[in-house]
Amino acid sequence: MSELLRLLTTVIREIEEDGFQPKIALIGPKFAEKGMKELKDLNLKVYIVEELNCDAIIGDPRFIGHLRKASRRVSLEPLMEEKEFWEEMEEIQKL
């Protein structure tokens, strides 16, 4: 299971534990490049929103924007930064 899929699964579970049914994902174009397969695997209806860039909002379409617990925002930036960090560490170890 990829790190992104694990993160998305955790977010969905948290929303469900709060009593909601996450069925949609509003995603930025950079998030779409990296995570479209994972979102499709989770059977979420996906909408691309330019302004979200590398973020995604996962939520229950009945309550998104009305109740804070009905959605969560996920960012790829920390994951990308961590990946870059470990790649740099590998390069340093090769020296």
Steps between C-alpha positions, in 0.01 A plus 500: 500500500645835399553773757241719327240222495563436871454872575178521298363186665570648844326827408195313368482287815516813721213660308295179525568479874346848531182362341542625143531328163798634302416458133673790324850637459572855390860491380757732356675424169828396665312268735329353193839423343616304804184359656227444241544121501468481879187716499339282231593186698310648796189556282490875562337738252783734399478869407811697401523851645792710370535700821573193713833434319654203690223469760178299516182532701330170577145523627134418523328694218188555711683697767826627346530869575232482769653280768873498568513129591344401165826556311878497533770675301803297393821646359762322292769757584621333822515162325695644207741683733561183700565302182748764379673494840552122487621518140759759606605279791554208262717720277709608799548139609632413153781756538 
